[in-house]
């Protein structure tokens, strides 16, 4: 019987925060050591931060990473630790796992498969290491092997996969399984997306089952560098079953999950697998280390309760953590929201309150004060929301009592600082100026777009001024459905330094607001005041009240818009394919109406790419993002699917 205590961690790092990153890594290493952990896995690129972007290409970044690694090494005495960092070899940059054993660096395992899709740009900075190859390099003053390696700790063999490696059909574990490894370490930087944790558990279990080994998966945590949210959730699988689940969406600096695994039992099961292919030659570089882990006589009983997440909960926790980290890492004094009383701005304001609610729940008052030490918080936490969230209802000539009541009551329920002012005189002033230049009056029949947009744009300077005075971060309130078709006024409702809901569709936002009003969760309190906004039909309130303007009247029903967007943008279908694919599921609408909506979507999508290029940074919450900087590239100028739309117009259904 050889009981080995293993662990995986999640750590909330910041790109190039050398002192802070080192301190957090040392803290979690010491915590694991205090728990008797013998093998610990830390996240990918945890020393530098994953989001360094082109700073990875600076020689200084690798040099600083090496100095931090040297600082960490002494803390790895009496254990094996692997931690991610960048490393140069022959003028190429590689993502590696630095493997430290008993205080000394013994090897650098290099990533073989790079993530270059969606929001990942790894091939821009890194090279992929060829499978089966090794080299000798100098790091931290000693010569160590680098590449595709196995570490032998006096008979206990440890292999490595790094994040994307495990998602590939030619993943390293296929080769490692033939060499009889006992533990596989996977330092990862895996971004949050809805339901992604289930996929991670699947490939981790498959890797552990294939190798008959313990599999340690570590992940980054929090809003590391702006757009990407890492949900943490470190995992341990043993021979194909999850035996350890770490916390997700934690507000702590780090989380740790540990488990005790019986190495002898795993080896016996593997020996009994008749179909297993064994590599009898030592073709893979094995680094033999003169250090043996301390095995336990008996496995401890460690509880790891699984946590089922609804989509609404995942969204609230992910964006809440993202906002809190953005606040502290940007050194802002709080948030400002132009609260219209509609769904989008109500969701944004509610998410700010949720961020503070979750932070207080997990960290306590002292912990929040420590994280937000750049803010002079009031003595009583009950006063913090007034200090951290300012909401302004900016009434126009066409604003209704219902939306003002909705905004006021929500701000009151959230404890926010609420104000109301009128923009009518400003709109009149700009209108008068332009009418004088043109020598005619503007009217709704001929100048509809200009008269709508001036109202949205006039709202921008005042709310920016409020943010500047408070030294706060102005939050934009546009959603993904609006971004798809450009149903937003640039330099108006898109104004802001961060757009928290630009990555989520309007239909889900409305569903989420109902959930928050009526359901909530154990950690997220219901907000009854949302019944005001949930009872309203979404409207921009930019036309006279007599026209009964609604968003869906201007565009199309949001569920239809979102279905067309997914087919066209996510699934890359041409207009006719979109129409044919949706006409059965949307059969309650006349075929001609659906066809006109598909045509309208494509036309609006094409002419509004320039708007999407100018949106404030948004959070990535699912793999249907439209952000051109991280996920969905499209030309600003194009034919606009001219031939394809003619084909659809002529099609006889």
C-alpha positions in Angstrom: 0.0 0.0 0.0 1.4 3.3 -1.1 -0.9 6.2 -0.2 0.2 9.5 -1.9 -1.3 12.8 -1.0 -1.7 15.0 -4.1 -3.2 18.4 -4.7 -4.1 21.0 -7.4 -4.6 24.7 -6.9 -6.3 27.7 -8.4 -4.6 31.1 -8.1 -5.8 34.6 -8.9 -2.8 36.2 -10.6 -2.2 39.5 -12.4 0.0 39.8 -15.5 3.6 40.9 -14.6 2.7 41.5 -10.9 6.0 39.8 -9.9 5.9 40.4 -6.2 2.2 39.7 -5.8 2.3 36.6 -8.1 5.3 35.2 -6.2 3.6 35.8 -2.8 0.4 34.0 -3.8 2.2 31.0 -5.2 4.4 30.7 -2.1 1.3 31.0 0.1 -0.5 28.1 -1.6 2.7 26.0 -1.7 3.1 26.4 2.0 -0.6 25.7 2.6 -0.3 22.4 0.7 2.9 21.5 2.5 1.1 22.1 5.9 -1.5 19.6 4.7 1.1 16.9 4.0 0.8 17.2 0.2 3.6 15.5 -1.7 2.8 16.4 -5.3 1.2 19.8 -6.1 0.1 21.2 -9.5 -0.2 25.0 -10.0 -1.7 26.8 -13.0 -0.3 27.4 -16.5 1.8 30.6 -16.8 1.0 31.3 -13.1 4.3 33.0 -12.6 3.8 35.7 -15.2 0.0 35.6 -15.6 -1.6 34.1 -18.7 -2.8 37.5 -20.1 0.6 39.2 -20.7 -0.2 39.4 -24.5 2.7 40.9 -26.5 4.6 41.5 -23.2 5.5 37.8 -23.5 7.8 38.8 -26.3 9.8 41.1 -24.0 13.1 39.4 -22.8 12.4 41.1 -19.4 9.3 38.9 -19.0 11.2 35.6 -19.2 14.0 37.0 -17.1 11.6 38.2 -14.3 9.8 34.8 -14.5 13.1 33.0 -13.9 13.9 35.2 -10.9 10.4 34.5 -9.4 10.9 30.8 -10.0 14.2 31.0 -8.1 12.4 32.7 -5.2 9.8 29.9 -5.1 12.2 26.9 -5.3 13.2 26.9 -1.6 9.6 26.6 -0.6 9.2 23.3 -2.5 11.3 21.3 0.0 9.9 17.9 0.9 7.5 17.9 -2.1 7.2 18.1 -5.9 5.6 21.2 -7.4 5.0 22.1 -11.0 4.2 25.6 -12.0 3.7 27.3 -15.4 5.9 30.0 -16.9 7.3 31.0 -20.3 10.8 29.9 -21.3 13.0 30.7 -24.3 15.0 28.1 -26.2 16.9 28.9 -29.4 15.1 32.2 -29.8 11.7 30.6 -29.6 9.3 31.0 -26.7 7.6 28.0 -25.0 4.9 27.6 -22.4 6.4 25.2 -19.8 5.7 23.6 -16.5 8.7 24.1 -14.2 9.1 21.0 -12.1 10.7 21.5 -8.7 11.5 18.6 -6.4 12.7 19.1 -2.8 13.8 22.6 -3.4 15.6 22.1 -6.7 14.5 22.6 -10.3 14.7 19.2 -12.1 13.0 19.7 -15.5 10.9 21.9 -17.8 8.0 20.1 -19.4 6.9 22.0 -22.6 3.5 22.4 -24.0 2.9 20.5 -27.2 -0.4 21.8 -28.5 -1.2 25.6 -28.6 -4.7 27.1 -28.3 -5.1 29.4 -31.3 -8.9 29.5 -31.6 -11.5 31.9 -30.1 -10.0 34.2 -27.5 -6.7 32.3 -27.5 -3.7 33.7 -29.5 -1.0 31.4 -28.1 0.7 30.8 -31.5 1.3 34.6 -31.7 3.8 34.3 -28.8 4.6 30.6 -28.3 6.0 27.7 -30.3 4.6 24.1 -29.9 7.1 21.6 -28.6 7.4 18.5 -30.7 6.3 15.3 -29.1 9.1 12.9 -28.0 11.8 15.5 -28.2 14.1 16.8 -25.4 16.8 19.4 -25.0 19.2 20.5 -22.3 18.8 24.1 -21.0 20.1 26.3 -18.2 17.5 27.8 -15.8 18.0 29.1 -12.3 21.7 28.4 -12.4 21.5 24.7 -13.3 21.3 22.5 -16.4 18.0 20.7 -16.7 16.2 18.7 -19.4 13.4 20.5 -21.3 10.6 19.1 -23.5 8.6 15.9 -23.4 9.7 14.4 -20.1 8.7 12.1 -17.3 10.0 12.6 -13.8 10.9 9.5 -11.8 10.8 10.0 -8.0 12.5 6.8 -7.0 9.9 4.7 -8.7 6.9 7.1 -8.7 6.6 8.3 -12.3 5.0 11.7 -13.0 4.0 12.9 -16.5 2.6 16.2 -17.8 0.0 17.7 -20.0 -0.4 21.5 -20.2 -4.0 22.8 -20.8 -4.6 22.5 -24.5 -2.6 19.3 -24.6 -5.5 17.5 -22.9 -8.0 18.8 -25.4 -6.1 17.4 -28.4 -6.8 14.1 -30.1 -3.0 13.5 -30.0 -2.8 14.4 -26.3 0.4 13.4 -24.4 -1.5 11.1 -22.1 -1.8 8.6 -25.0 2.0 8.1 -24.9 2.3 8.5 -21.1 -0.1 5.6 -20.6 2.4 3.3 -22.3 5.2 4.2 -19.9 3.4 3.5 -16.6 3.1 6.9 -15.1 1.5 7.1 -11.7 0.6 10.8 -11.7 -0.3 13.3 -14.4 0.0 17.0 -13.7 -2.0 19.5 -15.8 -1.2 23.1 -15.2 -4.1 24.9 -17.1 -5.4 28.4 -17.8 -8.9 27.5 -18.9 -11.4 30.4 -19.4 -14.9 30.3 -18.1 -17.8 29.4 -20.3 -21.2 28.0 -19.5 -21.2 24.2 -18.7 -17.4 24.0 -19.4 -16.6 22.3 -16.1 -18.5 19.2 -17.3 -16.2 19.0 -20.3 -13.1 19.4 -18.2 -14.2 16.6 -15.9 -14.7 14.4 -18.9 -11.3 14.8 -20.4 -9.6 14.6 -17.0 -11.4 11.4 -16.1 -10.5 9.9 -19.6 -6.8 10.8 -19.1 -6.7 9.3 -15.7 -8.5 6.2 -16.9 -6.3 5.8 -19.9 -3.1 6.0 -17.8 -4.5 4.2 -14.8 -3.1 7.2 -12.8 -4.0 10.1 -10.6 -4.7 13.3 -12.7 -4.2 16.7 -11.2 -5.8 19.6 -13.0 -5.0 23.2 -11.8 -6.6 26.4 -13.2 -6.3 30.1 -12.9 -8.9 32.1 -11.0 -10.7 35.4 -11.3 -10.6 38.3 -13.8 -6.9 38.1 -14.5 -6.3 40.6 -17.2 -9.6 42.3 -18.2 -11.9 40.3 -20.5 -11.3 36.7 -19.5 -12.7 35.2 -16.3 -11.1 32.1 -14.9 -13.5 30.1 -12.7 -10.9 28.1 -10.9 -12.4 24.7 -9.9 -9.2 22.6 -9.6 -9.9 18.8 -10.0 -8.3 15.5 -9.1 -9.3 12.3 -10.8 -8.0 8.9 -9.9 -8.1 6.1 -12.5 -11.1 7.7 -14.1 -13.2 9.0 -11.2 -13.3 12.5 -9.8 -12.0 12.3 -6.2 -11.4 16.0 -5.6 -13.3 19.2 -6.6 -12.1 22.6 -5.7 -14.2 25.7 -5.3 -15.2 27.7 -8.4 -15.6 31.5 -8.6 -13.8 32.0 -5.3 -12.9 35.5 -4.1 -9.9 34.1 -2.3 -6.3 34.6 -3.6 -6.1 30.8 -4.1 -8.0 27.6 -3.5 -6.6 24.1 -2.9 -8.1 20.7 -3.4 -6.3 17.5 -2.2 -6.9 13.8 -2.3 -5.2 10.6 -1.2 -4.6 8.0 -3.9 -3.3 4.5 -3.6 -0.5 4.1 -6.1 -0.3 0.3 -5.7 -4.0 -0.2 -6.3 -3.8 1.9 -9.5 -0.8 -0.2 -10.7 -2.6 -3.4 -10.0 -5.6 -2.3 -12.0 -3.5 -1.2 -14.9 -1.6 -4.5 -14.9 -4.9 -6.3 -15.1 -5.9 -4.4 -18.3 -5.4 -6.9 -21.0 -5.8 -4.4 -23.9 -3.1 -2.0 -22.6 -0.2 -1.3 -24.9 3.2 -1.2 -23.1 6.3 0.6 -24.3 9.1 -1.6 -23.2 11.9 0.7 -24.4 12.9 3.9 -22.6 12.1 6.1 -25.7 10.8 9.0 -23.6 13.3 11.1 -21.6 13.0 10.1 -17.9 14.4 12.5 -15.3 15.5 10.3 -12.4 15.5 12.3 -9.1 17.1 11.1 -5.9 14.1 11.9 -3.8 11.2 9.8 -2.8 7.8 11.1 -1.7 6.6 10.1 1.8 3.8 7.6 1.5 1.0 7.5 4.0 -0.1 4.4 5.8 -3.7 5.1 5.5 -5.8 7.4 3.3 -7.6 10.3 5.0 -11.3 10.8 4.5 -11.5 14.0 2.5 -15.0 15.2 1.6 -15.4 16.8 -1.8 -19.1 17.6 -2.4 -20.0 18.2 -6.0 -21.8 21.4 -6.9 -24.5 21.6 -9.5 -24.7 25.0 -11.2 -27.6 26.5 -13.0 -26.7 28.7 -15.9 -28.2 31.7 -14.0 -25.9 31.0 -11.0 -22.8 30.5 -13.2 -23.5 33.9 -14.9 -24.0 35.7 -11.6 -20.9 34.2 -10.0 -18.7 34.7 -13.0 -19.6 38.3 -13.7 -19.7 39.1 -10.0 -16.1 37.9 -9.6 -15.1 39.6 -12.8 -16.4 43.0 -11.6 -14.9 42.7 -8.2 -11.5 41.8 -9.7 -11.8 44.6 -12.3 -12.5 47.1 -9.5 -9.5 46.2 -7.4 -7.0 45.6 -10.3 -8.0 48.9 -12.0 -7.8 50.8 -8.7 -11.1 52.5 -9.4 -13.1 53.9 -6.6 -16.4 52.3 -7.6 -18.9 52.0 -10.5 -21.3 54.4 -12.2 -24.3 53.2 -14.2 -26.7 55.2 -16.3 -29.8 53.4 -15.0 -32.6 53.7 -17.5 -35.0 51.4 -15.8 -34.7 48.8 -18.6 -33.4 45.3 -18.5 -29.7 45.9 -19.5 -28.8 48.6 -17.1 -30.8 46.9 -14.3 -28.8 43.7 -14.9 -25.5 45.7 -14.7 -26.4 47.4 -11.5 -27.6 44.1 -10.0 -24.4 42.4 -10.9 -22.4 45.1 -9.1 -24.4 44.4 -6.0 -24.0 40.7 -6.4 -20.2 41.1 -6.7 -20.1 42.9 -3.3 -22.6 40.4 -1.7 -20.5 37.4 -2.8 -17.2 39.1 -1.7 -18.6 39.9 1.7 -20.0 36.5 2.1 -16.7 34.8 1.4 -14.1 37.2 2.6 -15.9 39.1 5.4 -15.6 42.8 6.0 -11.9 42.6 6.9 -11.1 40.6 3.7 -13.0 43.0 1.5 -11.2 46.0 3.1 -7.9 44.2 2.4 -8.7 43.5 -1.2 -10.0 47.0 -1.8 -7.4 48.8 0.3 -7.1 51.5 -2.3 -10.6 52.6 -1.4 -11.3 54.4 1.9 -14.4 52.4 2.7 -17.0 53.6 5.2 -16.9 52.3 8.7 -20.1 50.2 8.2 -20.4 47.7 5.4 -24.1 48.6 5.1 -23.0 52.0 3.6 -20.6 50.5 1.0 -23.0 50.2 -1.9 -23.8 53.9 -1.8 -20.1 54.5 -2.0 -19.3 51.9 -4.6 -22.3 52.2 -7.0 -23.9 55.4 -8.3 -26.9 55.2 -10.6 -28.4 58.1 -12.6 -31.7 58.2 -14.3 -31.4 60.6 -17.2 -34.9 61.6 -18.3 -35.7 62.8 -21.7 -38.9 64.4 -23.1 -40.0 60.9 -24.1 -39.1 59.1 -20.8 -42.0 57.5 -19.0 -43.0 57.3 -15.3 -42.7 53.5 -15.4 -39.1 53.4 -16.3 -38.2 56.1 -13.8 -40.0 54.2 -11.0 -38.2 51.0 -12.1 -34.8 52.6 -11.9 -35.5 54.4 -8.6 -36.9 51.3 -6.8 -34.1 49.0 -8.0 -31.4 51.5 -6.9 -33.1 51.7 -3.5 -33.3 47.9 -3.2 -29.6 47.6 -4.1 -28.6 50.4 -1.7 -27.0 52.4 -4.5 -26.5 56.1 -4.6 -29.4 57.3 -6.9 -29.8 60.5 -8.8 -32.2 61.9 -11.4 -31.7 64.6 -13.9 -33.2 65.8 -17.2 -31.5 65.9 -20.6 -34.4 67.6 -22.4 -32.8 71.1 -22.4 -29.5 69.7 -23.8 -31.3 67.9 -26.5 -33.2 71.0 -27.4 -30.0 73.0 -27.5 -28.2 70.7 -29.9 -31.4 70.4 -32.0 -31.7 74.2 -32.2 -28.0 74.6 -33.2 -28.3 72.1 -36.1 -31.6 73.5 -37.3 -30.0 76.9 -37.5 -27.2 75.5 -39.6 -29.6 73.6 -41.9 -32.1 76.4 -42.1 -35.0 74.0 -41.4 -36.7 72.2 -38.5 -35.9 68.6 -37.8 -38.9 66.2 -37.8 -39.5 62.6 -37.1 -40.5 61.8 -40.7 -37.2 62.8 -42.2 -34.7 62.8 -39.2 -35.8 59.9 -37.1 -32.3 58.4 -36.5 -30.6 61.7 -35.7 -33.4 62.7 -33.3 -33.1 59.3 -31.5 -29.3 59.3 -31.3 -28.9 62.8 -30.0 -30.8 61.8 -26.9 -28.6 58.8 -26.3 -25.4 60.8 -27.0 -26.4 63.7 -24.7 -26.6 61.3 -21.8 -22.9 60.4 -22.2 -21.1 63.6 -21.0 -22.9 63.9 -17.8 -22.5 60.3 -16.7 -18.9 60.4 -17.7 -18.5 63.5 -15.6 -20.1 61.7 -12.7 -17.6 58.9 -13.1 -14.7 61.2 -13.3 -15.7 63.1 -10.2 -16.1 59.9 -8.2 -13.0 58.4 -9.8 -15.2 55.5 -10.7 -15.5 53.1 -13.6 -18.4 53.9 -16.0 -20.2 50.7 -17.0 -21.7 50.4 -20.4 -25.0 48.6 -20.6 -25.2 47.2 -24.2 -25.9 43.4 -24.6 -24.8 40.9 -27.3 -28.1 41.0 -29.2 -27.8 44.7 -29.7 -24.1 44.4 -30.7 -25.0 41.9 -33.4 -27.3 44.4 -35.2 -25.8 47.7 -34.0 -28.9 48.6 -32.1 -26.9 51.0 -29.9 -25.7 54.6 -30.2 -22.0 54.9 -30.3 -20.7 57.5 -27.8 -24.2 57.2 -26.2 -25.4 54.0 -24.4 -22.1 52.3 -25.4 -20.1 54.8 -23.4 -18.1 53.2 -20.6 -14.8 51.6 -19.7 -16.2 48.2 -19.3 -19.3 46.5 -20.7 -20.2 43.6 -18.4 -23.2 42.2 -20.3 -21.9 42.7 -23.9 -21.2 39.0 -24.1 -24.7 37.8 -23.3 -27.9 37.8 -25.3 -30.9 39.8 -24.4 -33.3 36.9 -24.2 -31.1 35.3 -21.5 -30.7 38.6 -19.7 -34.4 39.0 -19.4 -34.7 35.4 -18.2 -31.9 36.0 -15.6 -33.6 39.1 -14.2 -36.8 37.0 -13.6 -34.7 34.4 -11.9 -33.0 37.0 -9.7 -36.4 38.5 -8.8 -38.2 35.3 -8.0 -35.6 32.5 -7.3 -32.1 33.5 -6.5 -29.8 30.9 -4.8 -28.3 30.1 -1.4 -25.7 32.8 -1.9 -27.5 35.2 -4.1 -30.4 37.0 -2.5 -33.6 37.7 -4.5 -34.2 41.2 -5.7 -37.9 41.8 -5.5 -37.7 45.3 -6.9 -36.9 43.8 -10.3 -40.6 43.1 -10.8 -40.8 46.7 -12.1 -38.4 46.1 -15.0 -39.6 42.6 -15.5 -43.1 43.9 -16.1 -41.9 46.3 -18.8 -41.5 45.7 -22.5 -37.9 46.6 -23.5 -37.8 50.1 -25.1 -35.2 52.7 -25.9 -37.7 55.5 -25.2 -36.2 57.7 -27.9 -39.3 58.3 -30.0 -42.5 60.1 -28.8 -44.6 58.1 -26.5 -47.4 58.1 -29.1 -45.4 55.7 -31.3 -45.2 53.1 -28.5 -41.6 52.3 -29.4 -40.2 48.9 -28.4 -36.9 47.2 -29.1 -38.5 44.1 -30.7 -40.7 46.4 -32.8 -37.6 48.1 -34.1 -35.8 44.8 -34.7 -37.6 41.5 -34.3 -38.4 39.3 -31.4 -35.3 38.7 -29.4 -35.5 34.9 -29.4 -35.7 35.1 -33.2 -32.7 37.5 -33.4 -30.7 35.2 -31.1 -31.5 32.1 -33.1 -30.5 33.8 -36.4 -27.3 35.1 -34.8 -26.3 31.7 -33.5 -26.9 30.1 -36.9 -25.2 32.9 -38.9 -22.3 33.8 -36.7 -21.6 30.8 -34.4 -22.4 28.1 -37.0 -21.1 30.1 -40.0 -24.2 29.5 -42.2 -25.1 31.6 -45.3 -28.4 33.5 -45.3 -30.4 30.8 -47.2 -29.0 28.1 -44.9 -30.1 30.1 -41.9 -33.6 30.5 -43.2 -34.0 26.9 -44.2 -32.6 25.7 -40.8 -35.0 27.9 -38.8 -38.2 27.9 -40.7 -39.5 24.7 -38.9 -38.5 25.6 -35.4 -39.9 29.2 -35.9 -43.0 28.0 -37.9 -45.3 30.2 -35.8 -44.0 33.2 -37.9 -45.0 33.5 -41.5 -42.3 32.3 -43.9 -42.1 35.8 -45.6 -41.7 37.5 -42.2 -38.9 35.1 -41.1 -37.2 35.6 -44.5 -37.3 39.4 -44.0 -35.8 39.1 -40.5 -32.9 37.0 -41.8 -32.2 39.5 -44.5 -32.4 42.4 -41.9 -30.1 40.6 -39.5 -27.3 40.1 -42.2 -27.6 43.6 -43.5 -27.4 45.1 -40.0 -24.6 42.7 -39.0 -22.4 43.7 -41.9 -22.8 47.5 -41.6 -22.2 47.6 -37.8 -18.9 45.8 -37.5 -17.3 49.2 -36.8 -19.4 49.5 -33.7 -18.4 46.1 -32.4 -14.8 47.1 -32.9 -15.3 50.1 -30.6 -17.2 48.5 -27.8 -15.7 48.7 -24.3 -14.0 45.5 -23.1 -16.5 42.8 -22.2 -16.5 39.6 -20.3 -16.3 36.3 -22.1 -19.1 34.1 -20.6 -19.8 31.7 -23.5 -18.4 30.5 -26.7 -20.8 32.6 -28.8 -19.0 35.9 -28.1 -19.0 38.6 -30.8 -16.0 40.5 -29.5 -13.8 41.1 -32.5 -10.7 41.5 -30.4 -11.0 38.0 -28.7 -13.4 35.8 -30.5 -15.3 36.8 -33.7 -13.3 38.5 -36.5 -15.3 40.1 -39.4 -14.3 42.8 -42.0 -15.4 46.3 -41.4 -16.0 46.8 -45.1 -17.4 43.9 -47.2 -20.0 43.2 -49.9 -22.5 42.7 -47.1 -23.5 39.2 -48.4 -25.0 40.9 -51.5 -25.2 37.8 -53.7 -26.3 35.6 -50.8 -29.2 37.9 -49.8 -30.4 38.2 -53.4 -30.4 34.4 -53.5 -32.6 34.3 -50.3 -34.9 37.0 -51.6 -35.6 35.1 -54.8 -36.0 31.7 -53.0 -39.6 30.4 -53.2 -40.4 28.6 -49.9 
